[in-house]
Every structure is written in C-alpha cells, then in structure tokens.
C-alpha cells in the first residue's frame, strides 16, 4: 500500500479535467461511491485532513472491497493508536486474509498488545505463513512468558530457512537450543567458527536432524573448511541414514564438495544425480541438475553435451538454465566446435527457454551461412533457412527474431507481424477488475504519484488495456516529474513482455518512447549521430531515469562515470556542468558515443560495445575472435556471441534491438536496413 503523499497534483490534471468536466461523464459519476477514496486523497494533497477523514469514512462504508480496504488503511494512518488498532481489527474481520492479519499484528506489536496478537494468531500455521506473521506470534509468546514459546520457536526455526525474522527473535534471547545457535551462526555466515559443531550435532542429536539443519551443515562444511574430500566422504556416510529432503541435502552438498576436488569430479556427478533422485521439489531437482551440468562441463564439452541431451527434457524451470547454456555457447564457439553447437540446438529445442532456443537456432544458422558449420547430408542454405524460421517462431524476445527477420528476406507485412507478436502470450490471462478500477481511478483523478507503487502489487493481474492507459497517463505526467518517464516505461515493458494479445503500435511507442526528445535531437544534430542510436543507448543505460546512479558510480540518463564526463567537458569546453541535469547528461553521452564511433571506423555496434566495455577491450576482442574462428573480419553478430563479458553481450543485444525498433517506429527505416547499418 502506498504511503500517504502530499505532493502537488500532476501537471496533466487540467488535461484530464478538459476531457471529463465539460460533460456529465465525470470521474465522480463513473466511480460513484468509490470516488470518495480518491477525493479523500485529493483533500490530503490540499492539506485538508478533516475533509479527507470524512471522505475515507464514507468510502469505508460504501466503496467496493479493495477501495474500501485502501480507505481503511489510509484512515488508520491518520488516527491515533487506538483508532489505528480498531480499524486494523475491523479490516481483519471484514477481509479475513493473511494481509489484513499481518497489518493488524504489526500495529499491535508496535503498541505492545501482545495478548491480542496471541489471540488473533492462534490458528496460524508457523511452518507456512508469512514469516513476518510468524515472528509477531513468536515474539508475543515470548513477551507474555507463554508456555508455548519454547516449542513454537524451536519448530519455527527448524522447519523453515533461517531469515532475518528468525535472527531478530534469536537476538532477544539470552539462551536457547544449541541447534538454533548453530543456525543463527550459519545465517551470519560464520562457517569456520561453527564447523566443529557439525559432527557434534550428528553424534548428539542425530534423530533431531531436520532437513534445514542438514542444509546448514552442508554450507558450513563447504565454506567453513578446506578439507573438501574428507567432508564430502563424511556426508556420504550420512546419506543412507537420512530420509526425504534431508537425504537430498546430504547428497547435494556431498556433490558440491567433491566438485571442489578436481580428481573426484565423477563422484560429484554421481552425487548430483542422487540428489536429483531424492528431490521432492521441482526447484531442488533443477538446482541439482544445474550443478550436474556445470560439473560435466568442467570434465569436458562432450560430457556436458551428453548430459544435456539426456536431461534437458526433465528440467522444470527452463529459464533457470539460461546461464549454463550461455556459458556452453561461448565455450563451443570459441573452441570451434560447430557441430557440437548444432547438437545443443537440437537437444534444447522445445525444452530450453524461448530466448536460448532462439539464440542457438540463429547462431547455428549463421555458422552454416558462413561455412563454419557443415553437417553431413544437409544443404547449408536449406538448413540455415529452417533454423532462422525456428528462431523467428521461438516466442523469444526481440533480438534473435529481429536478426532472423533480416536474414529471411521477409515482406514488410511479415516483418510487422513478427514485431507486433512480442513477448510470451498469456492466453489464459484473467484480469483483476478490482485492481484495475483502483489503478485507473488514480489516473482519472490525477493522482499519478500513487500509481507505480500500487501497480507493483498488481502488475501481473492487470490487462493490456489497463497497462496501456496507465503507461500513457504517466508519460504525460512527466512534465511535473521526470521520474514518471521511467515508471511509464516499466509498466509498458512488463506488459509488452507478457501480453495477452498482439501488441499495438501505441504500446510499442510506449515501450520504446522518445523521452527527452528535444535534448536528443539537439545533441544528435551537434554530433551528426542517428537519433535512434542515442535513444536506444539511453533506454538501455537508464530506462529514461535521470536520477539513477549505478553501483560503479555511473550517473544519469547515459550512465557516465565522473572521469569520463570530466574528459568530455574539457573537450566541449564546458566548465560548469552537472551530470544530474538531463540535457547535459544527454549531450555528454552523445559526444562520447560519437567519439567511440569515430575511433572504431564508424561502426555502430563496436561503438556500443566500447561505450559499455571500453575501446581498448573492444579492439582486443575483435582480434581474439578472429583468431578463435580462424578468420578475419568475423561478422559482428557472431562477434557479439563470443565477447568475454555476459554483461556486454546482453548490452549489445538490448541496444541493437532498441535501435532497430526506434528506427522502424519513428524514422521509417526497415528492419533489415537498420540491422545491416548497425552491424556493418
């Protein structure tokens, strides 16, 4: 639930008013009694707290359930302690769900009403409820000296992964069970300190060892001791005496420890297979299989490929294995194992994520076109066309489908059809109409600052049409705050990647917006740069958020480092500047990108690589890739696939995709022409 806001109304309100006030069809008439909530928020913005309270109270009594709930939450925030508790109790009685109980217990905990917490949580299952709710109950039992505390706290600590809530409760205790001390130390990553406890736990409390304890023992032995072989063999000795998930963890960590000893990789593979057999949860199976595949790759490419051909059809979350497939892709390409790369393409078809399937299909096609891949009894042009079509129809995001379009010589209509079928269609989607009414109400009443936080709660439950309206509204509001640019784009992006039907041009323009258009046009005019290239860079670097700063210290829309900006400022003779100023940041970023293009013989894609990874690295990558492929002038789409840093590979895909879409949507350029222009 968004906190109370007291900001000025969005600058777009007069625009909304023009659309509604001049007729009887006003937001108030469309929303009926639900409008009390939005009118209350407007009153709060105007500093009229008493009027807001009256509207909230009317809304509590007369609005639809979700809006009435939000009214109760806002009203509680305005009242005193007892009023807040009373309203939280009323909300729990009315809605009777975990969220209302959690809000009530948080309020009661703040007021030290521990007896009430115990009463309201008497039927709560501490092994499966929200962990914060479990904490409130355990904490209340402790504060009241309840006889149920010790047993409840022990079971809570043994049945679930140890979290900050567990540690918060543990920190209040002078003493507790030794196993809980052990879990708290592992949570703090004090592995070496508690390593001596592992065998003691087994010797003294073997019958009390829960799966979570075995998991913590595994982490302790893996990270707290260098004796990996000895520890792995010790876990081997435990496995048969355990059962269920405890047996899974024992085999899994034995595999992890054998994997740390180069001479025992075959044992590691065997233990991961055992863990897969013991796994009771899909996530456990996938985790063990992921380690099995990566350990196989350490043995040899052939071992990894054989494992992939055997087990790819058995995994559950295909996206979980994208990083392994990315590592395998680079390995096979740089070692010239073209046929093995093609075997992976066949092995993962229909099993891996759409993105991985599209990548292996497209790259295999390019290998065939460039005469690197020469499978027996298959005509190369026929093979490459089949693979391009497979990449095009993979359901992946834009990059590889766009490249496939440019290779297949499709008609304009066929290309447009591919562009508008973006993302993974959610054919069984059913929208949450109550959430949509709430979110659209914020827009109708000009309450832009409430939309994004609320949308984050309901993002997966709102329709294409609702997301379109919200994104469009926030973009119009960016005149009052640049932050709305990024919020608009995030809403459009989330829905475009998982729509329930084909995209529209309006959604594509929100997905690839021309924000800060005057600054972009001015800078590109100064430096002779294609506008679509600069738009794509800004979108990729910052998602049009001018306030963003990276962990490395890169600042603003074009994510410039201070050292780079200082050098650019000297060349532009700009003595007084600020990278948080959108116009300056765009100008500096545009200049720096153009400098990279000039120094790299006018290559757009190499300039983008250099913007992300540095020009010296790019020059060395080009030479290395030519050497790895045994050629000179390796096509840049294949160069991208063997760049040493996954971050730069992803960056190249994102910027190229965005540039092509900007060129298509706003500058009338065809997809094949733009792809060729950027990749040449």
PyMOL commands that set and color helices and strands:
alter all, ss='L'
color gray80, all
select helices_A, chain A and resi 13-20+27-45+49-62+65-78+81-95+98-110+114-120+131-143+149-159+164-170+178-187+191-194+197-208+211-224+228-239+244-259+262-278+282-299+301-314+318-334+338-348+354-369+380-392+398-408+412-420+433-444+448-461+464-479+483-497+505-511+517-527+531-542+562-572+582-599+604-613+615-629+636-641+646-667+671-679
alter helices_A, ss='H'
color red, helices_A
deselect
rebuild
show_as cartoon
